[in-house]
Amino acid sequence: MNTPFRSCYRSVFLAGLVSLMLIRPDPVAALDAPQSWELRKSTIIDLPRTHPAASYLPDLIKRLASGQGGGSSVSEAEFLALFDRPESREVYNNQLIKVATPRSVAIQNKAHEDFSRVFLTDKRVKRGVAFLEEKKNLLDRAERTYGVAPKDIVSILMWESGLGEFTGNYRVFNVLVAQLLYLEEAQQAAVRRITAGGEADPLASAAVAERQQERFAKIRRRCVGNLVALLRHSKATGVDPLSLHGSWAGAIGYPQFMPASMPHAADGDGDGEINLHSWPDAIMSVAKYLNERGKYGTADAARRKALFSYNPIDSYVNGVIKYAEAISAAR
């Protein structure tokens, strides 16, 4: 584990928003070359209203500024000011192309198969068994509190970050804004790579093209939710949102929570803060998430459904279960 402004005919879409919120209907140059993918204030302000991302911007700004919801309100001006900082502009081209390619699901399934081979090695299984013993008190407390088996908590933490070994060094804000803005451009870059290798254009299939449109809509809805959570939570806690790093998909910490999943995170050590790079908070957060979001149960169907809520890919769920059973049998 693990979302800028439409204004038709140059009218302000929300009362009180300043003129920067206008999206100009006049066309701008296509941003389909990776070297042109940069996150700038002008890109957002000048985004044509016909661009697929444009219809998601009003909701983003409205939810950021709302007096309701978690965290603290973030104004339009505060959001746009982030783009004045050079570090906010970088787009991770190859990672974005991996998200946007028509082969994304196949790539993820292949990655999970590869992870299974890595994580089910004797070395990794022994590491999981050792972790079960090292964190026994924490894991037992998580089980008592949330009813989640320790083996499943440990397996998720292994799959998500190799038990803290790899958490990602991509700026989460940049990841999310780039997905909001540049999916179609990244898809075209992916297709050029595919056809350059002599293969057919997958988008020539109407069914594939339609699936991609639907998938991009889901990604953008999630990006809005994650950006809202990231920026509001950061303001409430006094954290610089551009200081937060995570995976190529925007997931944070040992359990690889997406920002929108933070309501399910837990303060495992009682220090008044949630730090997903600390084991007490990470362990309790995984258990809380599976309990609250996944309705975890020990029966096979309930267990699988809960794990699927963490990452809705069958190959992921299968891998987590295999590793959990392996470390349980090896104890």
N, C-alpha and C positions, 0 to 999 in steps of 0.2 A: 504495500500500500505505500496511497499513495492515495481562467474562465472569462472598440473604445467607443462611439456616440452616433446615433442616427438622428438626423434632423432633416426632415423632408422640406424641400423648397426653402432652405435656409431659415427655417423658423426654429425658435428655441423649444426643445422638447420637454423641458421641465421648468416650471416657474422658478425664477431666481438664479438659473444657471447663466453664466456670462457667455459672451459671444464666442469664446474658445470652444464651446460645446457644439458649434455648428460643423456639420460635415458638408463639404462643398460638392455639389453634384457634377461639377466639371471634371472630365477625366484627367487622371495623372498618369505618368509613365508606369508601365507594368514593372512590378518588383519581382521579376522571376529569375534574376541572376543572383546566386548566393552572395556575391560580393556586395550586392545592394541591400541585403537584408540587414537593416540596422534599426534599432528601436529609438525613435526620435519623437519628440513632441509634435513636430510638423507632420510626421507620418500619420499620427492619430488625428490631428486637427484637419488635415487635408484629405483624409480618407474618403473616397467617393461613396456616395450613399448606395451605389450599386454593388459595392464590395461585400462579399459574404460575411465579413466580420462586422460590418456597420450596424446591423440590426441588434447586435448584442451589447453595444456600448451604452445605450440609455439605461438598460437594466444594471449594468456594472456601476455606473455613476450613482444611480438612484440608491442601490443597496449599500454602496460605500458611505453615502451621506446620511442614510436613514438613522433616525433616533432609536430604532428598534434593532434587535439582533445582538449577537455577541460582540465584545470588544468595544472600541470607541469609534465614533463617526469620523470619516475621512472625507474632506471636501474635494471638489473637483480640482481646485488650485493645488492642494497638497499632492494629489495624485499626479498631476501634470508636472509638478516641480521635481518629481523623482527623475524625469527624463532630462533634466538639466545636468545631471551628474554623469560623467563619462562612463562609469562602470555599469550604468543601466542600459547601455546601448548594444552590448554584445549579443549576437545571436549564435547559438551553438548549431552550426549548419548541419553537420552530419547527424546529430541527434534528432534534430527537427525532421530531417528527411526520413529517418528511421520511423518516426511517428506517422508521417504522412504517406509513406509508400503504400500502394495497394497491397503489398505483400506483408504488411505490418503484423497481421495475426499469425501468418505462417512463420515469420521471423521469431515472434515471441514463443510460439510453440516449440520451434527448434531450440531456442535458448533454454527453455525449461527442460527439454530432453537432455541437453548438454549439462545443465545444472544437476540433474538427477545422477548422471554418471560421476560428476565431481563430488557431490555431497554424499553419495552412498559409498564412497571409498572408505577403507578402514580408518584412515587418518581423520576424516571428517566425522565419521560415526563416533570414534573415540573422543573427539573434541566435544561432541554433543553430550555424550555420557558424562564427561568431566564437568560440563557446564551444569547439567542436572544436579550434580553433587555440590558444586561450588555455590550455586544459587538456590539450594534446596529450601531454605527458610523463606526466601522471597517467593519462590514458585509455589510452595505449599500455601502461603498466605493468599496468593492470587487464586489458587484453586478454591480455598475456603470462601473467599469473598465473591468470586464470580463464577465458580463452578466449571472452570476450564482446566482440562488435563495439562499438567506441566509439559508432557512430551509434545503437545501441539503448540504451546507457547514457544518452546525452544526450537521446534522445527520451523515455525514462521520466522523467528529471528535469524536462523541459519539461512533460510531462503532469501530473506529480505536484505540482509547485510553481512552474511557470513559471520554471525555473532559479533557484529560491530566492526568487522574487518574493512568493509567498503560501504561507505554511506553517501558518497558522491561529492563532487566539488563544483557543481553547477549552481549559479545564482538562481534561486527559485523564482524570483520576480521575473527575470529575463526569460526563463523557460516558459512560464505561463503566458506572458505577453506575446512572445514569439508564436506560440501555438494559436493564440487568438488571431493574430494578424496574418500569418504567412503559410497556412496549411496548403492552400492551392498552389502557391509558388513552390513550396517544398515538394509537393506531389509531382509537379512538372519536372523538377530536377531529378526526382527518383525515376520517373518514366524515361527521361533522357538517358540515365545510366543503364536502365534495362534494355532499351532499344539499341544503345551503342554496343551492347554485347551480342547483338544479332537476334534478340528475342522480340516477340510481338508486343505491341503496346497493350497492356492489360485493360486500359480504359476504353479500348475499342469495343469492349463488351458493355452493352447498355446496363446489364445487371451489375457488373463490377462498378461502373461509374455511379449508379444509383446507391449502391452500398457505401461507397466512399462519401457521397454527399450526406447520407444519414449518419455515418460515423463521424464526420467532421462536425456536424451539428451537435452530436453528443459531446465531443471533445470540447467544443466552444462553451457549451452550457457548464461543463465541469470547470473549465478555466475561469469563467465568471465567478462561480462559487468559491473556487480556491483563491483567486485574487482578492475577493472580498474578505475571506477569512484571514488571509495572510496580512493584509494591510490593516484591517481593524484590530486584529490581535496584536500586531506589532506596535501599533500606536498605544493600545491600552497597557501594554507591558513595558513601554519605553525602549523597545528594540528597534534598531535600524533595519527596515525590511530588506535593504540591499545587502545586509551582512549575512543573511540566511542562505545556506548552501545545502544542496541535496542531490538527488539523482537526476538523470537526464529527463525524467518525467516530472520532476518537481517534488519528489517524496523526501521526507526529512527524518534523520536520526536512525537509531538502531532498528526500530520497527518500520521505518519508511512510511510514515504517515503523510498523507496529503494534507495541506493546510485545512481543508474543509472537514477533515476527520478529527481535528483537535477537540471538539466538544466531547469526544469519547476518550480522550487522554486522561491519565490519572497522575496525581501527585503521590508517587509511591513511597517517598521518604519523608513526607510531611514537612518539607521546608518552605511550603507556600508557593512554590514555582513548579512548572512542568518543564523538564529538560529531557528530551528524547535521546540525548546522548549520555544519560545516566541509566544504569541498569534497574534500579528500583522503579523509576518512572516508566522505562521502556517495557519492562515485564508486566507491570500492573496495567499499562495502557493497552497492550495486546489483549490481555484477558478481558478488560472492560469493553473493548471494541467488539470482541467475539460474542460477549454476553449481550450487550445492548443492541448492537447493529445486526449481529448474526444470529441471535437467539440460540446460542450454542447449547447442544445437548450431547450426551455421550453415545446415544444411538447413532448408527452409521449415517442415516439420512440427515439427522439434525446436525451432526458433526460436519458432514460434507457441505451442507447448506451454509453453515457458519463460515467455514473456510472459503467458500465461494464468494461470500460477502466481502472478504478481505481482498481478494483478487479474482474477478469473475472469468477465469480461464481454466478449463478442465485440466490441462496439462500441469498447471500450477498446483491445483488442489491435489491431483494424483501424486505429484512429487512431494508435497508437504506430508501427506499421509504416509507415503513410503518411508520418508526419513524419520517421522515420528515413531513408526513401528520398529524401525531398525534400531534406534537408540533405546527404545523401551526393551527390546529383546536382548540387547547387548549389556544391560545393566547387571 
